[in-house]
Amino acid sequence: MKAKKFLYSQKTAPYIFALPFILSFIIFWIYPLISAFVMSFQDIGAISVKFVGFKNYGKLLKDTVFHTAILNSFEYMLFTCLLLIPFPMLYAVLMDGNLVKAKGLWKALLYLPALTSVVISGTLFRLMFSEYRTGQMNVLMVMLGLPAIKWLKSKVTSEIALLMLCCWRWTGVNTLYFMSGLKAIDKSLYESAEIDGASGWQRFKFITIPLIKPTTIYVLTISVYAGLSMFLESFMLWAGNSSPKNIGLTIVGYLYKRGIEKDDMGYACCVGVVLLIIALIINFIQLALNGTFKKEDR
């Protein structure tokens, strides 16, 4: 009886309900994070572990391949943020209005790519951007009277292929995020603005954008993390972790290369810790610029 009374008490119940999350957070996030941080200061062999201090970090500063991976990941993150925030927001506004019919169908079609396996998506896009004339993109180029292109062997064209894959998969997801944010806006604000003579652009600029800001910050935050942690899309697009002159190598891809392919877990953990620090710094800066940490006036 005492145990039952303890479990059903108002003071204990919240902690019991939160316990599964707390345990999973500690086991699957805190513990691996601490372990990776410790391992980044070690030289881990097959049968021995040696503490090497900041040797791995010093080596990382001179690693030109790591610098290339950072640059690729930053470019990917930047372009995905530029594409996967304004366009989904625009689609959400259009579907929230009265111009679009069969909204449920469009929502399903937009979200469908996100349900597709990355392995399947990457394989299909690799075939689509094949360097042979039978690839769909080269078939289109030939139809337009242009020569076939080796899409995945050039820096610019390979980025186009990777960004098209990313936009195809995640545009629908971000659109649904923005649509949920639009539902929280009081429709009477638009009606009042329309009565006062505000144009559609003015209503969008002065009502929609400011009131949908929390959703925009959330989408931007997850886009930054997703951009920096991208791996499987690139891996499948090049059918492995090797691309010409490392044009498709990302930070996580380099982590995989050093940790799994070359069995250098200490150095791989060092790469992972640096990636976490970079992601936290970028998101902290953008959250600060967006006024997330400012105290609200009471």
C-alpha positions as CSV (number, residue, x, y, z in Angstrom):
1,M,0.0,0.0,0.0
2,K,2.8,2.4,0.8
3,A,4.5,1.7,-2.5
4,K,1.2,2.2,-4.4
5,K,0.6,5.4,-2.5
6,F,4.2,6.6,-3.3
7,L,3.8,5.9,-7.0
8,Y,0.4,7.6,-7.3
9,S,1.3,10.7,-5.2
10,Q,1.2,14.0,-7.1
11,K,4.8,14.8,-6.1
12,T,6.2,11.4,-7.4
13,A,4.1,10.8,-10.5
14,P,5.8,13.5,-12.7
15,Y,9.3,12.0,-12.0
16,I,8.1,8.5,-12.8
17,F,6.6,9.6,-16.1
18,A,9.8,11.5,-17.0
19,L,12.1,8.6,-15.8
20,P,12.2,6.7,-19.2
21,F,13.3,9.8,-21.0
22,I,15.9,10.7,-18.4
23,L,17.3,7.2,-18.5
24,S,17.4,7.0,-22.3
25,F,19.0,10.5,-22.4
26,I,21.7,9.5,-20.0
27,I,22.4,6.1,-21.6
28,F,22.2,7.1,-25.3
29,W,23.4,10.7,-25.2
30,I,25.3,11.7,-22.1
31,Y,27.3,8.5,-21.7
32,P,28.4,8.3,-25.4
33,L,29.2,12.0,-25.3
34,I,31.5,11.7,-22.3
35,S,33.0,8.5,-23.7
36,A,33.8,10.2,-27.0
37,F,35.3,13.1,-25.3
38,V,37.6,10.9,-23.2
39,M,38.5,8.7,-26.3
40,S,39.5,11.8,-28.3
41,F,42.5,12.1,-26.0
42,Q,43.5,8.5,-26.6
43,D,45.3,6.4,-29.2
44,I,43.1,3.3,-29.3
45,G,44.6,0.2,-30.8
46,A,43.3,-3.3,-31.2
47,I,44.6,-4.5,-27.8
48,S,45.8,-1.3,-26.1
49,V,44.7,2.2,-25.2
50,K,47.2,5.0,-24.8
51,F,46.6,8.5,-23.5
52,V,48.1,11.0,-26.0
53,G,46.7,14.3,-24.6
54,F,46.0,16.9,-27.3
55,K,47.9,15.0,-30.0
56,N,44.8,14.2,-32.0
57,Y,43.5,17.8,-31.9
58,G,46.9,19.1,-33.0
59,K,46.9,16.6,-35.9
60,L,43.4,17.7,-36.8
61,L,44.5,21.3,-37.2
62,K,47.0,20.3,-39.9
63,D,44.7,17.7,-41.6
64,T,43.8,19.1,-45.1
65,V,41.3,16.4,-45.7
66,F,39.4,17.4,-42.6
67,H,39.5,21.0,-43.7
68,T,37.9,19.9,-47.0
69,A,35.2,18.0,-45.2
70,I,34.5,21.1,-43.0
71,L,34.2,23.3,-46.1
72,N,31.9,20.8,-47.8
73,S,29.6,20.5,-44.8
74,F,29.4,24.2,-44.3
75,E,28.5,24.8,-47.9
76,Y,25.9,22.1,-47.7
77,M,24.5,23.5,-44.5
78,L,24.3,27.0,-45.9
79,F,22.6,26.1,-49.1
80,T,20.1,23.8,-47.5
81,C,19.1,26.5,-45.0
82,L,18.7,29.0,-48.0
83,L,16.5,26.5,-49.8
84,L,14.7,24.6,-47.1
85,I,13.4,27.6,-45.1
86,P,11.9,30.2,-47.6
87,F,10.4,27.8,-50.1
88,P,8.6,25.5,-47.5
89,M,7.4,28.7,-45.8
90,L,6.0,29.9,-49.2
91,Y,4.4,26.5,-49.9
92,A,2.8,26.5,-46.4
93,V,1.3,30.0,-46.9
94,L,-0.1,28.9,-50.2
95,M,-1.7,25.8,-48.8
96,D,-3.0,27.6,-45.8
97,G,-4.9,30.0,-48.1
98,N,-7.9,29.3,-50.3
99,L,-6.0,29.1,-53.6
100,V,-5.0,25.5,-53.3
101,K,-7.5,22.7,-53.6
102,A,-7.2,19.1,-52.4
103,K,-4.8,20.2,-49.6
104,G,-4.7,16.8,-48.0
105,L,-3.4,15.2,-51.3
106,W,-0.7,17.9,-51.6
107,K,0.4,17.4,-48.0
108,A,0.7,13.6,-48.6
109,L,2.6,14.1,-51.8
110,L,5.0,16.5,-50.2
111,Y,5.6,14.3,-47.2
112,L,6.0,11.1,-49.1
113,P,9.7,11.5,-50.0
114,A,10.6,11.7,-46.3
115,L,9.2,8.2,-45.8
116,T,11.5,6.9,-48.5
117,S,14.7,5.2,-47.3
118,V,17.8,7.3,-47.7
119,V,19.5,4.3,-49.3
120,I,16.8,4.0,-51.9
121,S,16.7,7.8,-52.5
122,G,20.5,8.0,-52.8
123,T,20.6,5.1,-55.2
124,L,17.9,6.6,-57.4
125,F,19.6,10.0,-57.6
126,R,22.9,8.3,-58.4
127,L,21.3,6.6,-61.4
128,M,19.5,9.9,-62.3
129,F,22.8,11.8,-62.3
130,S,24.8,9.1,-63.9
131,E,27.6,10.3,-66.2
132,Y,26.3,8.1,-69.0
133,R,23.9,9.4,-71.7
134,T,21.2,7.0,-70.3
135,G,21.0,8.9,-67.0
136,Q,17.8,10.9,-66.8
137,M,19.6,14.3,-66.3
138,N,21.8,13.6,-69.3
139,V,18.8,12.5,-71.4
140,L,17.3,15.9,-70.5
141,M,20.5,17.7,-71.4
142,V,20.7,16.0,-74.8
143,M,17.0,16.9,-75.4
144,L,17.9,20.5,-74.8
145,G,20.8,20.3,-77.3
146,L,23.5,20.3,-74.6
147,P,26.3,17.8,-74.1
148,A,26.1,15.1,-71.4
149,I,27.8,16.0,-68.1
150,K,29.7,13.9,-65.6
151,W,27.5,15.2,-62.8
152,L,29.2,13.5,-59.8
153,K,32.8,14.3,-60.8
154,S,32.5,18.1,-60.7
155,K,32.2,20.3,-57.6
156,V,29.4,22.5,-58.8
157,T,27.2,19.8,-60.5
158,S,27.7,17.3,-57.6
159,E,26.5,20.0,-55.2
160,I,23.4,20.5,-57.4
161,A,22.7,16.8,-57.3
162,L,23.1,16.6,-53.5
163,L,21.0,19.7,-52.9
164,M,18.2,18.3,-55.2
165,L,18.2,15.1,-53.2
166,C,18.0,17.0,-49.9
167,C,15.2,19.3,-51.1
168,W,13.3,16.4,-52.5
169,R,13.4,14.6,-49.2
170,W,12.9,17.4,-46.7
171,T,10.8,20.2,-48.3
172,G,7.5,18.5,-47.4
173,V,8.6,18.0,-43.7
174,N,9.5,21.7,-43.3
175,T,6.3,22.7,-45.1
176,L,4.3,20.8,-42.5
177,Y,6.3,22.5,-39.7
178,F,5.4,25.9,-41.1
179,M,1.8,24.9,-41.6
180,S,1.5,24.0,-38.0
181,G,3.0,27.4,-37.1
182,L,0.5,29.2,-39.3
183,K,-2.4,27.4,-37.5
184,A,-1.5,29.3,-34.3
185,I,-2.0,32.7,-36.0
186,D,-5.3,34.3,-35.3
187,K,-7.1,34.7,-38.6
188,S,-8.8,37.9,-37.4
189,L,-5.4,39.7,-37.7
190,Y,-5.5,39.0,-41.5
191,E,-9.1,40.1,-41.7
192,S,-8.4,43.4,-39.9
193,A,-5.4,44.1,-42.1
194,E,-7.4,43.4,-45.2
195,I,-10.1,45.7,-44.1
196,D,-7.4,48.4,-43.5
197,G,-6.3,47.9,-47.1
198,A,-3.1,45.9,-46.6
199,S,-2.0,43.9,-49.6
200,G,-1.2,40.2,-49.6
201,W,2.6,41.0,-49.4
202,Q,2.1,43.4,-46.5
203,R,0.0,40.8,-44.6
204,F,2.7,38.3,-45.2
205,K,5.5,40.7,-44.2
206,F,4.0,42.3,-41.1
207,I,1.8,39.4,-39.8
208,T,2.9,36.0,-41.0
209,I,6.7,36.4,-40.8
210,P,6.8,37.9,-37.3
211,L,4.3,35.5,-35.8
212,I,5.8,32.5,-37.4
213,K,9.3,33.3,-36.0
214,P,9.3,30.6,-33.4
215,T,8.7,28.0,-36.1
216,T,11.4,29.6,-38.3
217,I,13.9,29.4,-35.5
218,Y,13.1,25.8,-34.9
219,V,13.4,24.8,-38.6
220,L,16.7,26.8,-38.8
221,T,18.1,25.1,-35.7
222,I,17.3,21.6,-37.0
223,S,18.5,22.5,-40.5
224,V,21.9,23.6,-39.1
225,Y,22.3,20.3,-37.2
226,A,21.1,18.3,-40.2
227,G,23.4,20.1,-42.6
228,L,26.5,19.5,-40.5
229,S,25.6,15.9,-39.7
230,M,24.8,14.8,-43.2
231,F,26.4,11.6,-44.2
232,L,24.2,8.8,-45.7
233,E,23.0,10.9,-48.6
234,S,26.5,11.6,-49.8
235,F,27.6,8.0,-49.1
236,M,24.8,6.6,-51.3
237,L,25.2,9.2,-54.0
238,W,28.8,8.2,-54.6
239,A,28.2,4.5,-53.7
240,G,30.8,4.8,-50.9
241,N,32.8,7.2,-48.9
242,S,35.2,8.1,-51.8
243,S,34.4,10.9,-54.2
244,P,36.7,12.6,-56.8
245,K,39.0,15.0,-54.9
246,N,36.8,14.5,-51.8
247,I,34.1,16.8,-53.3
248,G,31.4,14.8,-51.5
249,L,33.2,14.2,-48.2
250,T,31.5,15.6,-45.1
251,I,32.6,15.8,-41.5
252,V,30.6,12.8,-40.5
253,G,31.8,11.0,-43.6
254,Y,35.4,11.7,-42.5
255,L,34.6,10.5,-39.0
256,Y,33.3,7.3,-40.5
257,K,36.4,7.0,-42.7
258,R,38.9,7.4,-39.8
259,G,36.9,5.4,-37.2
260,I,35.4,2.5,-39.2
261,E,37.5,2.2,-42.4
262,K,40.9,3.0,-40.9
263,D,40.1,1.8,-37.3
264,D,41.4,5.0,-35.6
265,M,38.7,5.5,-33.1
266,G,40.6,8.1,-31.0
267,Y,41.1,10.4,-33.9
268,A,37.5,9.8,-35.1
269,C,36.2,10.8,-31.6
270,C,38.3,13.9,-31.9
271,V,36.5,14.8,-35.2
272,G,33.1,14.1,-33.6
273,V,33.9,16.4,-30.6
274,V,34.9,19.2,-32.9
275,L,31.8,18.7,-35.0
276,L,29.6,19.0,-31.9
277,I,31.4,22.2,-30.8
278,I,31.0,23.7,-34.2
279,A,27.3,22.9,-34.4
280,L,26.7,24.3,-30.9
281,I,28.6,27.5,-31.6
282,I,26.7,28.1,-34.9
283,N,23.3,27.4,-33.3
284,F,24.1,29.5,-30.2
285,I,25.0,32.4,-32.5
286,Q,21.9,32.2,-34.6
287,L,19.7,31.8,-31.5
288,A,21.3,34.9,-30.0
289,L,20.8,36.9,-33.2
290,N,17.2,35.8,-33.3
291,G,16.6,37.1,-29.8
292,T,15.9,33.7,-28.2
293,F,17.8,34.5,-25.1
294,K,16.4,37.9,-24.5
295,K,14.1,38.4,-21.5
296,E,10.5,39.2,-22.4
297,D,9.1,42.5,-21.1
298,R,6.6,42.0,-18.4
